[in-house]
Amino acid sequence: MYAKTLTLHKGTDNVLIFNFINQDQKPVNNSTATFTFKIMNSEGTDALLSKTMEDIDATKGTAKVTITEQDLDGITAQKGHYSIERSQSNSDLYDAVFVDDHQGGRGTLNIVDSVYPEHTESTSVTIPDFNDTDGSTTHYSSQFASTGETTTVQYKPSSFTGIIALEGATDSTDELWYDITADINLDDSSTTGYINVTGFHPYMRLRIEEVSGSISELKVR
């Protein structure tokens, strides 16, 4: 069997079909054989996955392996290798399936984030304790920056009544903050909400005009 570079897509099921042939390019009868498909990292030092292959037509040398979405959940996108091991029902021996014309037993495999985007961890943003000694009902979160062309801000209110909005500035010491979003009015809300921002803003903060309750948590990614 001679194979090209394989690609596995995270976020979906991948079905790989193999045709097993001999040196004369003729199909191999695999009726008495069991094949195990193995994935390892690029250095060959860590086994990432091992699955038994299924026959499609054993007499014609065709078999498949299904790498499910769940199989790849715990594996990061990376360049790695694969191998196929054969065992015969009438023998205790295990042998490698050659995947190139140089009798190589290890092929190249890429695991990629293509169906779903790569997961990015959220970063918590501090909301200083509200101090209304000056009579003001408005306070602000700590400053944070855009994470790219699109930034998602998650806020978690706790019985909050009032107004929130995102503001931006070009300098961390700049007093000229501008509105990024329109005011969001909340009434005794404890429902987590999201604000999606398109475009880059060097500095951002959440303006909180509090009547009652609080914004208990703020995260950005």
C-alpha positions in Angstrom: 0.0 0.0 0.0 1.4 3.4 -1.0 -0.3 6.4 0.6 0.0 10.2 0.3 -0.1 12.6 3.2 -3.3 12.2 5.2 -5.3 15.1 6.8 -7.7 14.8 9.8 -10.1 17.6 10.5 -11.0 18.4 14.0 -14.7 19.0 14.8 -16.0 16.3 12.5 -15.8 12.5 11.7 -13.0 11.4 9.3 -13.3 8.2 7.3 -10.0 7.0 5.8 -10.2 4.2 3.2 -7.2 2.1 2.3 -6.4 -0.3 -0.6 -3.8 -2.9 0.3 -1.7 -4.1 -2.6 1.4 -6.2 -3.0 4.6 -5.4 -4.9 3.0 -6.3 -8.2 0.2 -3.8 -7.5 -2.3 -6.5 -7.0 -5.0 -6.5 -4.2 -4.1 -8.5 -1.1 -6.6 -10.9 0.3 -7.0 -9.8 4.0 -9.6 -12.3 5.1 -7.4 -13.6 7.9 -5.9 -10.2 8.8 -6.7 -7.5 11.4 -5.3 -4.0 10.9 -4.6 -1.4 13.6 -4.3 2.3 12.7 -2.0 4.3 15.0 -1.3 8.0 15.2 1.8 9.4 16.9 3.3 12.9 17.3 5.9 14.3 14.8 8.8 13.1 16.9 7.4 9.6 17.2 7.7 9.7 21.0 4.0 9.9 21.9 1.2 7.6 20.8 -1.9 9.8 20.3 -4.5 7.2 19.1 -4.9 3.6 18.2 -8.0 2.1 16.4 -8.9 -1.2 14.8 -9.7 -0.9 11.1 -12.9 -2.3 9.5 -13.1 -4.4 6.4 -14.9 -3.1 3.4 -14.0 -6.0 1.1 -11.3 -8.1 2.7 -10.9 -10.3 -0.4 -10.1 -7.2 -2.5 -7.8 -5.6 0.1 -10.0 -2.7 1.1 -10.5 -1.5 4.7 -11.3 1.7 6.5 -10.8 3.5 9.8 -13.2 6.1 11.2 -11.6 8.8 13.4 -14.5 10.4 15.1 -14.9 14.0 16.3 -14.5 12.7 19.9 -11.3 10.9 19.1 -9.7 14.2 18.2 -11.1 16.3 21.0 -8.1 15.8 23.2 -5.5 16.0 20.5 -4.2 19.4 19.5 -3.8 20.4 15.8 -0.4 19.3 14.7 1.7 17.5 12.1 2.3 13.9 13.0 2.7 10.4 11.7 0.6 7.3 11.3 1.4 3.6 11.0 -0.7 0.5 10.2 0.1 -2.8 12.0 -1.2 -6.2 10.7 -1.8 -9.3 12.6 -2.9 -12.7 11.1 -5.4 -15.0 12.8 -3.1 -18.0 12.0 0.1 -16.4 13.4 1.3 -14.7 16.6 3.4 -12.2 14.6 2.7 -8.6 14.0 4.1 -6.8 11.0 4.1 -3.3 9.6 2.3 -2.2 6.5 4.6 -0.4 4.1 3.2 3.0 3.2 5.8 4.1 0.5 8.0 2.5 -2.1 11.0 2.6 0.2 9.5 0.1 2.6 8.7 2.8 5.1 6.3 1.9 7.9 5.4 5.5 8.9 3.4 8.0 6.9 2.8 11.7 7.3 -0.5 12.9 8.8 -1.8 16.4 9.6 -4.4 17.2 12.2 -6.0 20.5 11.4 -8.5 23.0 12.8 -10.5 23.5 9.7 -14.2 22.7 10.5 -14.2 24.6 13.8 -11.8 27.4 14.7 -9.2 26.8 17.2 -10.4 27.3 20.7 -9.1 30.3 22.5 -9.3 30.6 26.3 -11.1 33.5 27.7 -9.3 36.1 29.9 -11.0 37.5 33.0 -11.2 41.2 33.3 -11.3 42.8 36.8 -14.3 44.9 37.9 -13.2 47.1 40.8 -15.5 47.3 43.8 -18.1 50.0 43.3 -17.6 53.1 45.5 -20.4 55.6 45.4 -19.0 58.0 48.0 -18.9 60.8 45.3 -22.6 60.2 44.5 -21.8 58.8 41.0 -23.6 55.7 39.8 -21.1 55.0 37.0 -17.9 52.9 37.3 -15.7 51.0 34.9 -14.0 47.7 34.5 -10.2 47.4 34.1 -8.8 48.2 30.7 -8.3 45.4 28.1 -7.3 45.2 24.5 -8.9 43.8 21.3 -8.0 40.1 20.7 -8.0 40.6 16.9 -10.3 41.6 14.2 -13.2 40.2 16.3 -13.5 40.4 20.1 -16.1 38.7 22.2 -16.9 40.2 25.6 -18.9 38.0 28.0 -20.6 39.7 31.0 -22.4 38.0 33.9 -24.9 40.2 35.7 -26.2 39.4 39.2 -29.7 40.8 39.7 -28.4 43.8 37.8 -30.5 46.8 36.9 -28.8 49.6 34.9 -26.9 50.2 31.8 -23.7 48.7 30.4 -21.7 49.7 27.3 -18.2 49.2 25.8 -15.9 52.1 25.4 -12.6 52.5 23.5 -9.5 54.6 23.6 -6.3 54.9 21.6 -4.1 55.4 24.7 -4.1 53.8 28.2 -3.9 57.3 29.8 -6.3 58.9 27.3 -9.4 60.6 28.9 -11.0 60.7 25.5 -12.9 57.4 25.6 -15.5 56.8 22.9 -18.5 54.6 22.6 -18.0 51.3 20.8 -21.4 50.0 21.4 -24.8 51.5 22.2 -26.1 51.3 25.7 -27.5 47.9 26.8 -30.3 48.3 29.3 -30.8 45.5 31.8 -33.6 45.1 34.3 -33.0 42.8 37.3 -31.0 40.5 35.0 -28.9 37.5 36.0 -28.6 36.2 32.4 -25.1 35.9 30.9 -24.7 38.1 27.8 -22.2 38.6 25.0 -21.0 41.6 23.1 -19.2 41.0 19.7 -16.9 43.7 18.5 -15.6 43.9 15.0 -12.4 46.0 14.5 -9.3 46.7 16.5 -9.4 49.0 19.5 -6.1 49.5 21.4 -7.9 49.8 24.7 -11.4 48.9 25.8 -13.4 49.0 29.1 -16.9 48.3 30.2 -18.9 51.2 31.5 -21.3 50.2 34.2 -24.2 52.5 35.3 -25.5 50.7 38.3 -28.9 51.1 39.8 -29.0 47.9 41.7 -27.2 44.5 41.7 -23.8 44.1 40.0 -21.8 42.8 37.0 -20.2 39.9 38.8 -17.9 38.6 36.0 -16.4 39.9 32.8 -14.4 37.8 30.3 -12.9 38.6 26.9 -11.5 36.5 24.0 
